[in-house]
Amino acid sequence: MRREKATGTARVSVARRKRRSPEEIMDRLITAAAEEFKRSGFAGATTATIARNAEVSEAQLFRYFGSKTDLFREAIFKPLNEHFFEFNAKQLADVAEAGNIGVRRRLYITELQHFIGEHSKMLMSLLVAETYAPGSTQGVGEIDSLRTYFERGAAMMSSRVARDPKVDPRLMVRVSFAAVLGCVMFKDLIFPPGLASDEEISAAIIDFLIDGISANSDPGPRGPDNIR
């Protein structure tokens, strides 16, 4: 009797799964994959675990996604790329509304800290995949919007620096981004409890970057727009 009841329960479960639409299955897989990649990284995540957490079979997973890399692209890489595009668009509007260069720089660095903090798990998953499983995410490619961010940042710096800058703006924008990335993503490791408040840490990051960027500043006359 118990075996018949268990079999009947399993049949009901299977029937329920069959009633799910393709869109729902895709959503469940992408959600489960994002959580697993963030928790275990690319190498540690398995399609079996993702399928189980999404309450679908592994065979169904591979009907929708040809490989773990394809699933990684949809769950981590693609959303992160879209978030960067949105961030870039928002920053263009904010910078246009801000006053002097000093205000714009501080606003930009502050927003970048917030952005990295909000998407740190996605970024960490991508970094771990590239560091500990090189080549495993082949086909994912470079984050197009991050490249756009670097190109636009370098162009903005180039328009405001001395004729012969100490640091190539293309290098400066990447180093600046890396500094924010490291300070935000490894905040608990770098800044022990009691050292400083979140606001003080954020302000220190801003001041440090502005001082670094100012190393390339044109030493010409200082006016309202040249205030750091």
Residue pairs with C-beta under 8 A, 6 or more apart in sequence:
17 55
17 56
20 28
20 56
22 64
25 54
25 56
25 60
25 64
26 64
28 54
28 55
28 56
29 50
29 51
29 54
29 56
29 61
29 64
29 65
29 71
30 71
30 74
30 75
31 54
31 75
32 50
32 51
32 53
32 54
33 45
33 50
33 54
33 71
33 72
33 74
33 75
33 76
34 75
34 76
34 79
34 122
35 53
36 45
36 46
36 49
36 50
36 53
37 45
37 72
37 75
37 76
37 125
38 76
38 121
38 122
38 124
38 125
39 45
40 49
41 124
41 125
41 128
41 129
41 132
41 133
42 68
42 72
42 125
42 128
42 129
42 132
42 133
42 136
42 137
43 128
43 129
43 132
43 133
43 136
45 68
46 68
47 58
47 61
47 62
47 68
47 71
48 58
50 61
50 71
51 57
51 58
51 60
51 61
54 61
61 71
65 71
65 74
69 136
69 137
69 138
69 139
69 140
70 139
72 129
72 137
72 140
73 137
73 139
73 140
76 122
76 125
76 126
77 126
77 137
77 140
77 143
79 122
80 119
80 122
80 123
80 126
80 143
81 143
81 144
81 145
81 146
82 145
83 115
83 119
83 122
84 143
84 145
84 146
84 148
84 149
85 145
85 148
87 111
87 112
87 115
87 145
87 149
88 145
88 148
88 149
88 152
90 111
91 108
91 111
94 107
94 108
94 111
95 104
95 107
95 108
98 104
98 107
100 224
100 225
100 226
100 227
101 160
101 225
101 226
101 227
101 228
102 210
102 227
102 228
105 206
105 209
105 210
105 213
105 228
106 206
106 210
109 180
109 205
109 206
109 209
109 210
110 202
110 206
112 177
112 180
113 180
113 183
113 184
113 202
113 205
116 123
116 180
116 181
116 184
116 185
117 184
120 184
120 185
123 181
123 185
124 185
126 143
129 136
129 137
130 137
149 177
150 170
150 173
150 174
150 177
153 169
153 173
153 176
153 177
154 169
154 170
154 172
154 173
155 169
157 169
157 172
157 173
157 213
157 216
158 169
160 217
160 218
161 169
161 216
161 217
161 218
162 216
162 217
162 218
162 219
163 218
165 172
165 216
166 215
166 216
167 175
167 215
167 216
169 216
172 212
172 213
172 216
175 212
176 209
176 212
176 213
179 205
179 208
179 209
179 212
180 205
180 209
182 190
183 190
183 201
183 205
187 201
191 201
196 204
210 228
214 228
217 226
220 226
